[in-house]
Amino acid sequence: MTTNLASSTIHVMIVDLITGAILSHHSHPYSTPPVSFVLSENWLVYHFWNQKERYYQLTVLELYESIQPDNRVDRFVYLVY
């Protein structure tokens, strides 16, 4: 099986199910499934294969509200092993 690296991108979106607003969007080029997710309170952890670098990548996404209303702060960290 061959994979076209230019078209293999994983998109991770956090969507407000009431309003339909996209709260957070991250794309990971050169990445392929399978993708595993764990969601708990204010963080999301997901794991996938990076085809270009040839390693598994673990990403932590923390979600916080700022002091100003509706000004969301998202921070994500890439961990490679």
C-alpha positions as CSV (number, residue, x, y, z in Angstrom):
1,M,0.0,0.0,0.0
2,T,1.3,3.5,-0.9
3,T,0.3,6.7,0.7
4,N,0.5,10.1,-0.9
5,L,2.3,12.2,1.8
6,A,1.1,15.5,0.4
7,S,-2.5,14.6,1.0
8,S,-2.2,12.8,4.3
9,T,-3.3,15.4,6.9
10,I,-5.2,14.8,10.1
11,H,-7.5,17.6,11.3
12,V,-8.5,17.8,14.9
13,M,-11.5,20.2,15.6
14,I,-13.3,20.9,18.9
15,V,-16.8,21.9,18.2
16,D,-19.4,23.5,20.5
17,L,-22.4,21.2,19.9
18,I,-24.9,23.8,20.9
19,T,-23.8,26.7,18.6
20,G,-21.8,24.7,16.0
21,A,-18.8,27.0,16.6
22,I,-15.3,25.6,16.1
23,L,-13.5,26.2,19.4
24,S,-10.2,24.8,18.3
25,H,-8.7,23.5,15.0
26,H,-5.3,21.9,14.5
27,S,-3.9,20.2,11.4
28,H,-1.1,17.7,11.2
29,P,0.4,17.3,7.7
30,Y,2.0,14.0,6.7
31,S,0.0,12.2,9.4
32,T,-2.1,9.0,9.0
33,P,-4.5,7.0,11.1
34,P,-5.1,5.3,13.4
35,V,-5.7,8.2,15.7
36,S,-6.5,7.5,19.4
37,F,-8.2,10.2,21.6
38,V,-8.7,10.7,25.3
39,L,-10.8,13.7,26.5
40,S,-11.2,14.7,30.1
41,E,-12.4,18.0,31.5
42,N,-10.1,20.7,30.1
43,W,-7.6,18.6,28.1
44,L,-7.5,16.3,25.0
45,V,-4.7,13.9,24.3
46,Y,-4.3,12.2,20.9
47,H,-1.8,10.0,19.2
48,F,-1.1,9.3,15.5
49,W,1.6,8.2,13.1
50,N,3.7,11.0,11.4
51,Q,4.6,9.6,7.9
52,K,7.3,12.2,7.0
53,E,9.3,11.9,10.3
54,R,8.4,8.2,10.7
55,Y,7.5,8.2,14.4
56,Y,4.4,8.2,16.5
57,Q,3.3,11.6,17.8
58,L,1.4,12.3,21.0
59,T,-0.3,15.7,21.3
60,V,-1.7,17.3,24.4
61,L,-4.3,20.1,23.9
62,E,-5.3,22.1,27.0
63,L,-8.4,24.3,26.9
64,Y,-8.9,27.3,29.1
65,E,-11.1,30.4,29.1
66,S,-9.4,33.7,29.5
67,I,-10.4,36.5,31.8
68,Q,-12.3,38.2,28.9
69,P,-15.6,36.5,27.9
70,D,-15.5,34.3,24.8
71,N,-11.7,34.7,24.4
72,R,-10.6,31.1,24.5
73,V,-7.0,30.1,25.0
74,D,-5.8,26.8,23.6
75,R,-2.3,25.5,24.0
76,F,-1.0,22.3,22.5
77,V,2.2,20.5,23.0
78,Y,3.8,17.9,20.7
79,L,5.5,15.0,22.3
80,V,7.5,12.6,20.2
81,Y,8.6,9.1,21.2
